[in-house]
Amino acid sequence: MTAPPADRVFALVVGIERYAAGPSWELPGPARDALRFRDWLLARGVPERNVMLRLAPAAGFTARPDYGPADHASVRHDLVTRLPALDGDVLWIWWGGHGVLAEDEHIRLYTADATVSDKRNLDLESARRYLASDAVAGFTRQIWVVDACQTFAEEHAHRQGLPGEQLPLGGRENVHEQVLMLAADRGQRAANDPVRATGLFSAALLDILHEDTNAAAAAGPADIEALFGRVRERMAELRLAGHTGQLPRLVLHGADRTETSRPAPAAIRPGRVRAHLIDALLAYPFMTDPAQRQIMVRLLDTPAVQTMHRGSDPRSDATAVYLGLRRIPDGLWLLYDAVTLLDPDEELATGLESAVLACYALQESGLR
């Protein structure tokens, strides 16, 4: 099937870091992740006018001026008024922020105007069913990305219950393909990295999307399950390293099937963990310079350096260094110290630290 052109792709992109409930609800990351996703769409030819951007940035983060508020009324207006007036084939809905699983088993996504006493929210299932009806013409392919918790609402001991609203359904149809990529499973928390200001699930998905240089990817991957499988692998590495316990979930609704796909908690490929360490190392610009790589090796200060079989290109050289250090006690931490001494970039260091932790966790699990 030929992918529709980029000007037939639309998106509602929501990232909420600051809530009316106050500082205790602040969540650094979702607005930044939303902007990265918007940039990904624009880089693949989606017109800027096709992207509805709704942000509530945290204090201290200066976002671009071209966004609207992420309160309940504004989001509802986009869904109920703006979308039905559009003519398109593909609709992305990206949502990052706080969420809970209500007692009716519906995921509720808090909007920016949520307070402790009035927890304004969007009912995800109601919105999905609304978009699957003839209330919104077109958009036969719909892709949701939801980086939000699914912790049980009653665990939060709120004095007031969750307000609810059902969006106005049109007539039921059987023509839509709906994909929901959820950061966490039922009852789980979706982890956030406050240092890098990103959701772990969002970061994994965005990295994989950016690896695909195909312009047609704006219409969504042809094989969504293969894409999600790669996301699960990266999340499995983070679980192995102790950064999160969440299990991403894929839900498919279509004319011929409705399916929920949950992964096994131990789904992980050891080779991918090692490759992730090499990738984290090669993310450092100095690794392209043979002289700088030699300085890094000298900084390792271990007898194993004398017997290393070095490679000629950056990847083979990085692999040789890994092989020489992996069985030395704290060898990978020696590598971490040497690399961060040469380049103190905090974001790159966070990625390298995560990769080192995953490698050691892999060794301890016996999955060498």
C-alpha positions in Angstrom: 0.0 0.0 0.0 1.3 3.4 -1.0 1.8 5.8 2.0 -0.2 9.0 1.8 1.7 12.2 1.1 3.0 14.2 4.1 0.4 17.0 3.5 -2.3 14.4 4.3 -0.8 13.8 7.7 -2.0 15.7 10.8 -1.1 15.6 14.4 -2.4 16.7 17.8 0.8 17.0 20.0 0.4 17.5 23.7 3.1 17.9 26.3 2.2 18.9 29.9 4.9 19.6 32.4 3.2 22.1 34.7 -0.3 21.7 36.2 -2.6 24.1 38.0 -2.4 21.6 41.0 1.0 23.1 41.8 4.7 22.4 42.0 4.2 18.9 43.4 2.7 17.8 40.1 5.5 19.3 37.9 7.0 16.8 35.4 10.0 18.0 33.4 10.1 16.3 30.0 6.8 16.0 28.2 6.9 19.4 26.6 10.4 18.8 25.3 9.4 15.4 24.0 6.4 16.9 22.3 8.7 19.4 20.5 11.0 16.6 19.4 8.1 14.7 17.9 6.8 17.9 16.2 10.3 18.4 14.7 10.4 14.8 13.5 7.1 15.4 11.6 8.2 18.7 10.1 11.5 17.1 9.0 9.5 14.5 7.1 7.5 17.1 5.2 4.4 17.5 7.3 3.3 21.1 6.9 3.6 23.1 10.1 -0.1 24.1 9.8 -1.0 20.4 10.1 0.4 20.1 13.6 -1.7 21.3 16.6 0.7 21.9 19.4 -0.5 22.1 23.0 2.1 22.6 25.7 2.3 23.5 29.4 6.1 23.9 29.8 7.7 23.8 33.3 9.1 27.0 34.8 12.5 27.7 33.4 12.0 26.0 30.1 11.5 28.4 27.2 9.5 26.7 24.5 8.8 28.2 21.1 6.0 30.8 21.0 3.9 28.9 18.4 1.9 26.6 20.7 -1.5 26.7 22.4 -2.5 26.0 26.0 -3.1 22.4 27.1 -6.1 23.0 29.3 -9.2 20.7 29.0 -11.3 23.2 27.0 -8.5 23.7 24.4 -7.8 20.0 23.9 -11.5 19.3 23.7 -11.9 22.1 21.1 -9.2 20.5 18.9 -10.9 17.1 19.1 -14.5 18.1 18.7 -14.3 21.2 16.5 -10.9 21.5 14.7 -10.4 17.8 13.7 -13.8 17.3 12.0 -13.1 20.3 9.8 -9.9 18.8 8.5 -9.3 16.7 5.4 -6.6 14.1 6.0 -5.6 10.4 5.9 -3.3 10.0 8.9 -3.7 11.4 12.4 -1.1 11.2 15.1 -2.0 12.0 18.7 1.1 12.4 21.0 0.4 12.8 24.7 2.9 13.2 27.4 2.0 14.0 31.0 0.4 12.6 34.1 -2.3 9.9 33.9 -4.1 7.3 35.9 -6.3 4.2 35.4 -9.8 5.0 36.6 -12.0 2.5 38.3 -13.9 2.0 35.0 -10.6 0.8 33.5 -10.3 3.8 31.3 -7.0 5.7 31.1 -7.5 9.3 32.2 -5.0 11.9 31.0 -4.8 15.0 33.1 -5.0 18.3 31.3 -2.9 21.3 32.4 -5.8 22.9 34.3 -6.2 19.9 36.6 -6.2 20.8 40.3 -6.3 18.7 43.4 -10.0 19.3 43.8 -10.9 19.3 40.1 -8.8 16.8 38.3 -9.7 17.8 34.7 -8.8 15.0 32.3 -9.3 13.4 28.9 -10.9 9.9 28.9 -8.6 8.1 26.4 -11.1 5.4 25.6 -13.9 7.9 25.0 -11.6 9.9 22.7 -10.5 6.8 20.8 -14.1 5.7 20.2 -15.1 9.2 19.1 -12.3 9.3 16.5 -13.4 5.8 15.3 -16.9 7.1 14.6 -18.2 9.2 11.6 -18.0 12.3 13.8 -14.6 12.8 12.2 -14.4 12.2 8.5 -11.3 10.7 7.1 -8.2 9.8 9.2 -8.6 6.1 8.5 -5.2 5.6 10.1 -4.8 6.9 13.7 -1.7 6.5 15.8 -1.7 7.3 19.5 1.5 7.6 21.5 0.7 8.0 25.2 3.6 8.4 27.7 1.6 8.5 31.0 1.2 6.4 34.1 -1.6 3.8 34.4 -1.4 3.6 38.2 -4.7 2.8 39.8 -6.6 6.0 40.7 -7.6 4.8 44.2 -3.9 4.4 45.1 -3.6 8.2 45.1 -6.1 8.6 47.9 -7.7 11.7 46.4 -10.6 13.1 48.4 -12.6 13.9 45.2 -13.3 11.4 42.4 -12.3 11.9 38.8 -14.6 14.0 36.7 -15.6 12.3 33.5 -16.9 13.4 30.1 -17.8 11.3 27.1 -17.1 12.9 23.8 -20.0 13.1 21.4 -20.0 9.9 19.4 -21.1 9.8 15.8 -22.3 6.7 14.0 -20.2 3.6 14.4 -17.9 2.7 11.4 -15.6 -0.1 10.6 -13.1 1.7 8.4 -10.4 3.0 10.9 -7.1 1.5 11.8 -6.2 2.7 15.3 -2.8 2.0 16.9 -2.2 2.9 20.6 1.4 2.8 21.8 1.2 3.0 25.6 4.3 3.6 27.8 3.1 1.4 30.6 0.7 -1.5 31.3 -2.2 -1.6 33.7 -1.3 -0.4 37.2 2.2 0.7 36.2 4.1 3.9 36.4 5.7 5.4 33.4 9.2 6.5 34.4 10.6 10.0 33.6 14.3 11.0 33.6 14.4 14.4 35.3 18.1 14.9 34.5 17.6 14.6 30.7 14.0 16.0 31.0 12.4 13.2 29.0 10.1 10.3 29.4 12.0 7.0 29.1 9.4 5.6 26.7 9.3 8.8 24.7 13.0 8.9 24.4 13.2 5.3 23.2 10.5 5.8 20.6 11.9 9.1 19.4 15.4 7.7 19.0 14.0 4.9 16.8 11.8 7.2 14.7 14.8 9.4 14.1 16.8 6.4 12.9 14.3 6.0 10.0 15.3 8.5 7.3 12.4 7.4 5.1 10.2 10.5 4.4 7.1 8.3 4.1 7.5 7.5 7.8 5.5 10.5 8.7 2.4 8.4 7.7 3.5 5.9 10.3 5.6 2.8 10.0 4.4 0.1 7.6 5.1 -2.5 10.2 4.0 -0.9 13.5 4.6 -4.1 15.5 8.2 -4.3 14.3 8.8 -0.7 15.4 7.2 -1.4 18.8 9.3 -4.5 19.2 12.4 -2.3 19.0 11.0 0.1 21.5 10.3 -2.9 23.9 13.9 -4.1 23.5 15.2 -0.7 24.6 12.8 -0.5 27.5 13.9 -4.0 28.5 17.5 -2.8 28.7 16.4 0.0 31.0 14.5 -2.4 33.2 17.5 -4.7 33.4 19.6 -1.7 34.5 17.0 -0.9 37.2 15.8 2.4 35.7 12.1 1.4 35.4 9.7 -1.5 35.8 7.2 -0.5 33.1 6.1 -2.8 30.3 5.0 -0.8 27.2 1.7 -2.0 25.7 0.5 -2.0 22.1 -3.2 -1.9 21.4 -4.6 -2.4 17.8 -8.1 -1.7 16.7 -9.1 -2.3 13.2 -11.8 -3.6 10.8 -10.5 -7.2 11.2 -9.2 -7.3 14.7 -8.9 -5.8 18.1 -5.8 -6.9 19.9 -3.7 -6.0 22.9 -0.1 -7.1 22.9 1.8 -7.4 26.2 5.4 -8.4 26.3 7.1 -10.9 28.6 8.9 -9.1 31.4 12.2 -10.8 30.5 12.1 -10.1 26.8 15.6 -8.9 26.1 18.4 -9.7 23.6 21.9 -9.7 25.2 23.5 -8.6 21.9 21.3 -5.5 21.8 22.5 -4.5 25.3 26.1 -4.7 24.2 25.3 -2.9 21.0 23.6 -0.1 23.0 26.9 0.4 24.9 28.8 0.7 21.7 26.2 3.2 20.3 26.4 5.3 23.6 30.2 5.4 23.2 30.1 6.3 19.5 27.7 9.2 20.3 30.7 11.1 21.6 32.2 13.3 18.8 35.8 12.6 19.7 35.3 8.9 18.9 35.7 9.8 15.2 39.3 10.9 15.8 41.9 8.1 16.0 44.2 10.3 18.1 41.5 11.1 20.6 40.5 7.4 20.8 44.1 6.6 21.6 44.1 9.2 24.4 41.0 7.5 25.8 42.7 4.1 25.8 45.7 5.5 27.6 43.5 6.9 30.2 42.1 3.5 31.0 45.4 2.7 32.9 44.9 -1.1 33.0 47.2 -4.0 31.9 44.4 -5.2 29.5 45.3 -2.2 27.2 48.5 -4.0 26.3 46.7 -7.0 24.8 43.8 -5.2 23.2 43.3 -5.9 19.5 42.4 -2.4 18.3 40.1 -1.7 15.3 40.7 0.7 12.4 37.3 2.3 12.3 35.4 3.8 15.3 32.9 1.0 15.7 35.4 -1.8 15.5 37.7 0.1 17.8 35.0 0.7 20.4 34.0 -3.0 20.2 37.6 -4.0 20.8 37.9 -1.8 23.8 34.6 -3.2 25.2 35.9 -6.8 24.7 39.1 -6.0 26.4 37.4 -4.4 29.5 34.3 -6.5 30.0 35.9 -9.2 32.2 38.0 -6.8 34.2 36.4 -5.8 37.6 34.9 -2.3 37.1 36.5 -2.2 33.6 33.4 -0.6 32.1 33.4 2.1 34.8 37.1 2.8 33.9 35.9 3.3 30.4 33.1 5.6 31.6 35.6 7.7 33.7 38.0 8.0 30.7 35.3 9.0 28.3 33.6 11.6 30.6 37.0 13.1 31.4 37.6 13.8 27.7 34.0 15.0 27.1 31.9 16.1 30.2 28.6 16.4 28.2 26.0 15.5 30.9 23.4 14.1 28.4 25.9 11.8 26.7 27.2 10.7 30.1 23.7 9.8 31.3 23.2 7.6 28.2 26.6 5.9 28.7 26.0 5.3 32.4 22.7 3.7 31.5 24.4 1.4 29.0 27.1 0.4 31.5 24.6 -0.4 34.1 22.6 -2.5 31.6 25.8 -4.5 30.7 26.6 -5.2 34.3 23.0 -6.2 35.0 23.2 -8.6 32.0 26.4 -10.2 33.4 24.8 -10.6 36.8 21.7 -12.2 35.3 23.9 -14.8 33.5 22.7 -13.8 30.1 26.2 -13.0 28.8 
